[in-house]
Amino acid sequence: MTSPRTRISAVAATVLTLGLLAGGCGSGDGGGGGGEDVRTAPSAPPATGTGPYPTPTPPPTDAASAAPPGTDAPARPRPSGTGEARGSTVRPEDVDPADADKVGEGALAALWTYDTAADSGPHDAGLRAADAGWLTEAYADRLRAHQPQSVPGAQWQEWAEHGARTAVVPEKTEDAAKPPDSETEAWRQWTVTATPEGREGWKGEPVVSAVYVQLTRATADEPWRVADVTVR
């Protein structure tokens, strides 16, 4: 779940690379990319902190922002004989669907869990998160439709040489700019640390990202789902 200030959904800022890929397509400011931005500014005061939370003037949409961090890798056949990717073991049914924190944390774990022994690139993690049900239907569709433009970079290749899988630790780090929750929209800020761990005790340098998550639901009785992820 890419270039300076990228999002995984509709609102796009500048694009940031996680260092995994040579090229860098990213999640736009808040989450998915090529779709139209149907969000409206919250009734809260304008954001004054460091996070790319909503402001009275919605940012432009970025067609290149449909994928989660590190997803700029074209689809290629997975290595033969490796079996299923060891993605995040937490699934939406394992958490309280009414708890925006738990849903956001679970979605980020899925988006950042890469398994180089089975994945052709980081984009596969985004597809797993979409298929698992962590995301809104619109966001999941954007990730599935995304066509990365470049191959994984040197860091991914190093991880793959060790058959590495990322261990993901999201830590909540919100600032004063966060809008208040409503019954149908919630924003969260996380610091996500993804550490590659390979065979024979090999461990690579962790990748740390500041991430902003938008969660939505149609009514207060429905489960939260991630509609937008911004990597900064």
RAZIHU-V173576 format. One record per backbone hydrogen bond with DSSP energy under -0.5 kcal/mol. CO is the residue of the C=O (numbers start at 1). NH is the residue of the N-H. If there is no record, write none. Layout:
co: <CO/CO>
nh: <NH/NH>
This chain:
co: <3/6/8/10/15/20/20/26/27/27/28/28/31/32/36/51/54/56/60/61/62/64/65/68/71/79/85/91/92/95/96/97/98/99/100/101/102/103/104/105/106/107/108/109/110/112/114/115/115/121/122/122/123/124/125/126/127/128/129/129/129/130/134/136/137/138/139/140/141/142/146/150/151/153/154/155/156/157/158/159/159/160/162/164/165/166/167/169/171/175/184/185/186/188/189/190/190/191/191/192/192/193/193/194/194/195/196/197/198/199/202/206/207/209/209/210/211/212/213/213/214/214/215/216/219/225/226/228/229/229/229/230/231>
nh: <16/231/32/62/4/153/156/67/8/231/30/31/9/28/38/53/47/58/12/63/65/26/28/71/73/82/87/94/95/97/99/224/100/103/104/105/106/107/108/109/110/111/112/113/113/114/166/118/119/124/125/126/127/128/129/130/131/132/133/134/135/133/226/140/141/142/143/144/145/146/148/74/22/157/158/159/160/161/162/162/164/163/199/116/197/168/195/193/191/178/217/182/215/213/173/192/211/171/193/194/209/169/195/196/207/167/204/165/201/202/198/208/194/192/211/232/190/230/188/215/227/228/186/225/222/216/136/214/8/30/31/212/6>
